[in-house]
Amino acid sequence: MRSSDRRVAMRMAGILAVLAVAMGLARREALRAQPAPSRQLAADSSPMSGAGEPVMLRREGPHIVVTLAGRPFTTYYFDPAEAKPYFMPLRSAQGTIITRGFPIGNTIPPAHLHDRDLEPHQRPMYFGYGDINGIDFWGEAVFPKWSDDHVFGRTVKVKIEEMQGGPRAGALRALFNLAGPSGRVIGQEAQSYTFRGNQTTRIVDCAITLMADRGAPLTMGDTKEGMFALRLAPELNSPPGHIVNSTGGVGENEVWGKRADWVDYYGRVGNEEVGVAIFDSPRSFRHPTYWHARGYGLFAANPFGIREFTRDPKRDGSWTIRQGKSLTFRYRVLIHHGDDQQAHIGQAYREYAREQTRAR
């Protein structure tokens, strides 16, 4: 080959190489601009992938009504005649009530007085612990028959610190005194809630802070009686409903007293296949928490009852909050359509955990 031909060939090869590089770069940029299929699928299947609904909070005397898109969701009760604040009822996005319908105030309807596993101090959604400085804030003095204790406390409202609706979320924060049977205040409790939802989902993000601010520590004893809890509609009892957790446990025997990131109850209530999960935040004390989850519909996160849950007398789950210090527990309540698989509860928990980790 003549030298002039070789030069032309080399020039052409160089041009083709440049063109190949340019085409490769263009292809990579085009692929980068497209959404990754797995990420797009994850976003589409997320319980909160739909447009959020406007939230409104309205105070009516000793309770606060929460609505989403103008439809009832729940009501927050803090009447001083009752031993602790609670939400009643909780509804799905379709309006299905997923919590038990009583007690009403401090009254048990006569038709339910002889219900098995009545436990009337178990409100639809509430926070309470059975041993704070030896005082029971889980049971209630008005229902002594259903408790082993005789020293009952009361969680008494001090003030509503925040109550705000919004186009995609609403917020509520309330401050309470922890009062012993004589009325002496041993500490304070702050409850904060954020409400969100879309066409298929309802979410409540919860943060509860216990404060040892009265000149003495607060000691959380080791008991199964606690702590952040739901009491569900009987249709979600297991059976006929189902209990599952994040480790693959199924039913009370595999969920009660075990540690897990989340627990989910699901079943058919009325015309809806519906479920509700509680997520334990990675920021919560002793995450992943232990679960006081019963087949009869009690559903509680409890990081302190280790001796009772493990049935090991050598273990002690008690913890002391020193004077001037506080301890915060964080949870998400997710009410969903369908079972845990259809609602992608595992994925929803991972998203929640990432949010909580970023918030540290």
N, C-alpha and C positions, 0 to 999 in steps of 0.2 A: 504494500500500500504506500502511495506517495505521501510525503510529509504533509502536503496541503490537505489530502483526504483525511489523514489522521487528526489534523487540527480540527477539521469540520466535525468529525465523529466525536472527538472529545468535547467540543462545544455543545453538540446535541445531547450527549450524555449528561453534561452538567445542567443543561436546561431542564431535561427530564427529571433529574434528581431534585432540583429546586421545586419543580411542579409537584412531584410526589410528596415532598415535605409540606408544601403549602396545602395540598389536598388533605393530607393527614391531619394537619392542624385544624383545618376548617371542619373536618368530620368530628374531631374531638370537641371543638367548640359547640357544634350543633348538638352532639350528644349531651354535653354539659348543660346546655340550655333547656333540654327536655327534663321533665320530672322523673326521678328514679321510680320505676314501677313499684318496688317494695315500699318506698316511702309514701307514694300516692295511695297505695292500698291501705297502709296503716292509718293515714289521715282519714280516709273515707270510712274506715270501720271504727274509728274512735267514737266512744259514747258522746263526746262533746264536739263532733265534727260539724253538726248542724248549726244554724244561726241561733244565737242566744235570744231568750225572750226577756222582755222588760219585767223588772221585779218592783213590787210596791209593798211597803210596810206601813201599817196603820194601827195606831194605838187606840185601844178601847178599854179604858180603865186599867185593871190589873192584868191585861194581856195584850199581845201584839199579833195582828193578823198579817200573814205573808201570802201574797198572791203573785202568780207568774202569768203574764199576758192576760191579766184580768180574771184568772181562774184561781180558786182556792188551792193553796198548797198545804199550809200548816198554820197553827196558832201557838204562840209562846205564852205560857201561863206562869205568873209569878205572884199569885194571890197570897198575902201573908197568912191566910187561913190554912194553907197547905205547906207541907214540910220542906218542899224543895221545888225549884222551877222545872218545867218540862214542856215538851212539844206534844201537841195532840190535835188531830191525827196527822200522819204523814200520808201523802198521796203520790201516786205515779203521775207521769205526764198525761195519761189518759183519764186521770181522776180517780183511779182505783185506790181505796184506802188499804194500806198495807200494815197498819198497826192495830193493836187491840183497842176496843172502843170504851173501856172503863178501866179504873174507877172514874166517875164523873165528879170532879172535885174530890171530896173525901167520902163519896157515897158509892157503895157497890150495888148495882141493880139486883133486886131480889132473885131474878132468874139465874144469877151467876154466883150466888152466895155459897153454893156447894160445889162449884167447879173444882175439878181436880187441878192441882198446881195453880190455884187462884193467885196467890202472892200479890195482893193489891198494891203494895208499895212499888211494884215494878211498873213505872209509868211508860207511856208509849216511846218517848225518847228523853233521856235524862242523864245527869251525872251525879254520882253519889258513891261514898265509900263506907264500908261497914266498920272501920276502926281507925279513927283519927284521934289520937290521944285517948284511946279507949272509949270514944263516943261513936255511936252508930249514926252515920249520915246516909245510909242505904235504906234501912228499914225506917218505919215511921211510927211514932207513938200512937197515932190514931188507929193503927192496925197491929197491935201487939201480938195477936194470936199467930201471926205469920213471921215472927222473929224470935230468935233465942235471946235477944238482948233486952235490957230494961233501961239502958242509958241512951236515950235518943237525942240527936241534935237536930237543928233546923238550919236551912240555908235561906237567909233572910235578905230580901232586896234592899240595897242601899240606894242605887240610882241606875237609870238607863243612861249609859254614857254616849251611845251612838245608835241611831236608827235612821237608815238612809236607803232609799230605793235607787234604781238606775236603769238605763236601757239594756244592760246585759247582766247586772248583778245587784244584789242588795246586801247591806251589812247591818249587823246588830251586835252591840256590846253592852253587857250589864255587869254591875259589881254587887257582890253579896257578902254579908257577914256569915261566918261559921259560928253559930251560937250553940252552946251546950244546954242541957236541960234546965239549968237555973237562969238561962239568958246571957250568961257570960260569954263574950266573944273571944274565941281562941285564935282566929285568923280570918283571912279574907279569900274570896274566890272570884275570879273574873272569868266570865264566859263570853267568847267571841264567836260569831257565826257569819259566814258568807253564803248566800243563796244564789244558785244559778240553775238554768235548765234550758232544754230545747224541746222539740216535738216528741222525743222518745225518752228523755232522761231528766231526772231531778238530782241536784247535787247540793249537799250542805257541807262546807268546810268548817271544822270545829277546832277551837283552841281553848283549853281550860287551864287556868293558872291558879295554883294554890300558893298563898303568900303567908309566911310566918312573920307577921308584922305587929304582934301584940305582946312583945316582950318575952316570948318563950318559943321553943321549937314546935313543929308539928311532926308527929311520928305516925307514919302510915303502917299499921300492923299487918301481919300476914293473915289474910282471910280471903276466901273465894267471893265474898259478898261485895261485889263492885265490878266495874267502876263506871265507864262510859257505856251506856246500854240502850237497847231497844227492846220493847215487848211487842211481838208481832201478832198480826191477825191469825186466828187459829188455822186458817187454810194453809199457812206457811209452816205450821208445825211439822216436824219430821217423825213419822209420816203424818199426812200425805205429802207434805212438801219435802224439800231436800236441803241438806247442809253440806257445803264443800269448803275446803280452804286452799290456800296457796301452795301447800305441800302435797296436794293430792288426796288429803283425808276426806272421807265421805261418811256422813252420819255422826251422831253425838259421840260414839265411842272413839272415833278417830279424830275428832275436832276438840272436844271438851278437854281443857287443861293442857292443850298443846300450844306451842309457839307457831305463829304464822304471820305473814305480811297482811293477809286479809282473810275474812270469812264471808261467805255469801249464802243466803237463804233464798230459795226460789220455789215457785209452784203456781197453781191456778187459783186466783181470787176472782170470783164472779166470772166475767167473760174474758179476763186477761191472764195470759202467762206473764208473770211479773216476778221480779226479785229485788233484793236489797243487799248491798255489801257494805261492810265497814272496812276502811283501809287504815292501817296503822302507819303513821308517818315515820320515815327514817330518823326524824328529829325527835321523836318521842322517847321518853325514858324507857330503857331496857327493850328497845326495839330489837327483834320482833316480839310483840307482846304475847302474853298468855291469854287464852280465851275461855271465858265462862259462858259457853254456848250450849244450851240445852235443847233437846228435841221438842219441849213444850213451848218454845218460842222466845225464851230469854236469850239475849244475844249481847254479850258484854266483853269489852277489852279490859284486862286487869293485869298489870305488871307486877303486883305485889303478892298475890296469893300463892307463892311458889311451893310452900310446904304442903298446902292442901291440894294443889294441882298435881304435884309429883308424888304425893303420899309418902314423902321422905321426911321423917321427923328431925333429921339432922340439918335440913335446909331451912333457911329463914329469909323470906322475901321482904321483911320490913325495911323501912327507910325513913330517915329523919331529915326533914327540911329545917336547917338551922335558922335561928332567929335572924331576921333581916334578909333572908333568902327566899327564893320561890322555885317552883317546879311547874313546867308547862307540858301538857299532853295535847297532841294534835292528831286529828282523825278526819277522814272524809267519809260521808255517808252517800252512797250512790244507789239511787233507785232506778231500776232499768227494766226494759221490756225483754221477755224471754228468759232463758236460763243463763248460766255464767258463760257458756261457750258462745251463745248467740250474741251476748252483750260484750264479748271480748274483755272480760274482767281482768284477766292477766295483763293484757296490754294497757288497759286503763290504769291499773296500779303502777305499771312501769312509768307511764307518763306522769302520774301524780308524784312518784318518788323522785323523778328528775326535777319537777317543779320545786319540791321541798328541799332537795339538795342544793339547788341554785339559790334558794332563799336563805341559806345559812349565813 
